[in-house]
Amino acid sequence: MNPKISLLLFWLILGFSPIIGGLSVNLIGPVLLVLLASIMGFIYFLKDSKTKPIWAMFDRKYILKYFLISNLGNALPFCAMLYALKWTTPANIAILNQVEMLYSLLFCAIFLKEKITLKQIVASFLIIAGATILMFEKGLTPHLKGDLIVVFCVWMFQASHILIKKLPRKIDDNLICAAKNFYSIPVLIILMFLFEPNPVLSYEPILFLVLVYMGVIRYGLSYNLWVYAIRNLPLAKTTAVALSFPALTLVLSVIFGYDKFSLYNISGLVLTMAGALWLNQLMNNK
């Protein structure tokens, strides 16, 4: 497959993800959905004989990293964002995901001792300004609670990315993807007992669409597409394309009736995307 097509497909999947999450709110509990999707995603990667997940995933040297990658990059943040959809909208979740770039900058400064430049500070303020406009669109209402959940959980994705980069190159990409799903399962089962002992579960036909999308497409196919794209295209460009997915989500969110175009969400989108894309460029030009 052409890597540009792979990147485009990944972008489409990413753009639809918050919409599918919105569809799931009254159909299935957030933790149960992520649990079932993780199981399906794990099965998806079993089809590749190179992965050898049955034994390779239990290498004692990497078990802790696999566990952290799984739960920081999958179980905990996705449960949190699905939970946030009880109050906020799919478009807000997508746009506020741009705050992850701020965490990337902070982690580089703290752990890699990189100096933060004036341009990076200005780009960061654009993201903060856009996020603030979006979060306070409806004032101090429950809507803000959902937005704040997103803002305070997306750091986990960045921590997971850093851990993946620290894994040896000899480890197969599909093995990492399989482990990312597998090691989420025990924690999700514990979360089920703690927070969803009687989870919402509707047997409407649309639930099947939600499960297939989340388990096979989002937790399976999209991982393959992303890895293939970043290995065959410049990382800065692939990241820039990925960061633009909130624009698609906003349009879809309006079409599906979750949102209406407003000065707030358009301003928030423009500012956060401008800041995130600029910050991504600055960090990749070092």
N, C-alpha and C positions, 0 to 999 in steps of 0.2 A: 504494500500500500504506500502511496505517496505520503510522506510525513506531514505535508501541509493539510492533506485531507484528514489524516489522523488527528491533527491538532484542532481542525474545525469540528470534527465529530465530538471530541472531548469538550470543546467550548459549548456545543449544543447540550450535551448531557449535563454539564455544570449549570447552565442557565435554567434548565428545566427542574433541577433538583429541589430548589425551595418550593416550586409549584407542587411537585409531587408530595413534598412534606406537608404543604397546606391541605392537600386532599386527604392526607392520612389522619389529621387531627381528631376527627370524630369517628374514625374507623378502628383505630388500634392504638394502644398505649405506646409512647415514645420508646421506652426501654425494650418492650417486646418487639417492636418493629426493627430496632437496631440489632437485637439478638437474632431474629430470623434472617435479616439481611446479611449478617456476618456469617451465619451458617451457610447460606446459599452462596455467598462470595467465596468462602473457603472451598466448597464443593466445585465451584467454577474453576478454580486453579488446580484442583486435583487432576483435571483432564490432561495437564501438561506433564509428561513423564520426566522432563528435566527438573521439575520442582522437587520431587522426592520428599514431600512434606512429612510423611509418616515418621521418618527418622532424622532427617536433616534439621528439622525445626527444633529438635531437642538437644542440639549441641550446647553443652553447658557454658561454653565461652560467650554465647550470644543470647541465651534465654532471657536474661534481664533486659537487654536492649530490645528484643522482640516484644517483650511484655509492655515496656514503656511506649514503644512505637505504636503498638496496637491500641492502647488505652488513651494515649495522648492524641493520636492521630485518627482515632476512629470512635471507640465506645463513648468516652466521656463528652467530647465536644458535640458529637452528633445527637446524643441524647439531650444535651442542654439546648441545642438549637431547635430540635423538634418540640421540646417543652416550651421554648420561647414563643413558638407559633400560636400558643393559646392566647397570647396578648398582642403580638406584633404581626406584621405581614411578611410574605415571602420576599417582596422587593426590599424591605428594610433589612432583612437578614442578609440578603445578597450584598447590598451596598455596604453594610457595616462590617462585612468580612474583610473589607479593605484595611481595616484597623490592624490586621495581621502584619502589614508592612511596618507599622510602628514597632511592634514587638520584635520583628526581624532586626530593625535598626538598634534597638535597645540590647538585644542579645549579642549582636556583633560588638557593641561598645563594652558590654560587661564581660563577656567570656573571651572575645578575641582581641580586646583592648584596642579596637579601632576608634579613631577620633571622629567625632560627629562634626560635620562641616556646616557652615551657615546655610548653604543651599539645602542640605538635608533637613535642617530645622524648619526652613520655610515650607518645604514639601510636606513635612510632618504636620505643620499648622494647617495646611490645606485639608489634610485628611481629618484632623480634629474638628476644624470648622464645619466641614461637610457632615460629619457624624453628629455634631452638636445640633445643627439645624434640623437634621432628620429626627433625632431623638426627642427634641422638644417641640415638634410640630403640633402635638396635641396636649402640650403642657404636662403637668404632674398627674398623669392618668396611668392605669395599668399598662397602657401601650409602652410607656417608658420602661417598665419592668422587663418586658420582653426584649427591648433593645439593649438594655444594660446586661442582660444575661449573655447576649451575643458578644458584646464588646469585651466582657471579662472572661470569655472562654476561648476566643480564637488564638490566644497565645499558645495553646496546646498544639495546634497544627504546626506552628513554627518550631516548637521544641521537637516534635516528631520528625520534621524535615532534617533538623540538625543531626539527630540520632541516626537517621538513615544514611546521611552522608558519611558518618563515621564507621559504617559497616565496610568490611573489605570488599573490593570490587569483584572478588572471586565468587561472592554469594549471588546466586541467580536472582534476577528481578522478580520472577514469578514466585520464588520461595519467600521473598520478603512480603509480597502481596498476600500470599497464602497465610503466612505467619501473622500479618496485620489483622486478618479476619479471625484466625484461630484463637489467638491469645486475648481477644476481646471477649470471647464467650464466657469464661469463668467469672469475670468481673460483672458482665451483664446479668448473669444468673443471680449473683449476689444483689445487684441493684434491683432486680425483679422482686426478690423477697423483701427488700427494705422499703421500696417506693411503689411497687405495683403488684402487691399480693393478689389483687383482683383487677387485672388490667382490662381496659376497654378493648373489646374485640367484636367487631361487626362482621357478619358474613355476607355483606353486599358484594356483588361482582367486581366493583371497582377496587376492592381490597387486593384482588389477584393482580391487577395492573400495578398497584403500588408495590407489592412484594417483588414481582418480577423486575420492575424498574430498579428498586433499591438493591436487591440481592444480586441480580445478574448483570444489569447495565451499570449501575453506579459503583457497586463494590467489586465488580468483576471486570467487565469490558473497559470501563473508563480508566482503570489502573493500567491496563495494557496499552491503551491509546496514548496516555500521558507519558509513560516510560519510553515508548517508541518515538514520540515526538521530541522529547528532550535529548534523546540520544542521536537524533539525526538533524536537529535544527539548533541554531544558537539559543542558549538558555535565556538570555535577556529578551529575545523576541517571543519565545514561547510563553514566558512568564507574563509579558505585556499583553498578549492575546488572552491568556487565562484571566488576568485581572479585569478584563473588559466585560466579563460575563454578567455583571449586575445590570448592564444596559438591556440585555436580552431578557433577564428576569423581570425587570420593571415593566417592559412592554407586555410580557406574558401575564404578569400579575394583574395588569389592567384588563387584558382580554378575558381572563378567568374571573374577573370581578372581585379580586382581593384588594385592589387599589384603584385610585383615580389619579391621573396626572395632576400634580400640583406644583406650585412654586417651590415648596419645601423639598419634595422628593427629587425633583429635577435638579435643584440647586445642590442638594446633598450628593446626588449621583455625580454631577460634574466636578464638584470640589474634591470628593474622595477619590474619584478615578484619576483626576489630574495629579493630585498629590501622590497617589500610589504608583502611577506610571512614572512620574518624575523621580520618585525615590528609588524605584526599581532600577531606572537608568543610571542614577548616580552611584548606586551600590555595585552595579555591574561594571562600571567604568573605572573602578579602582585598580 
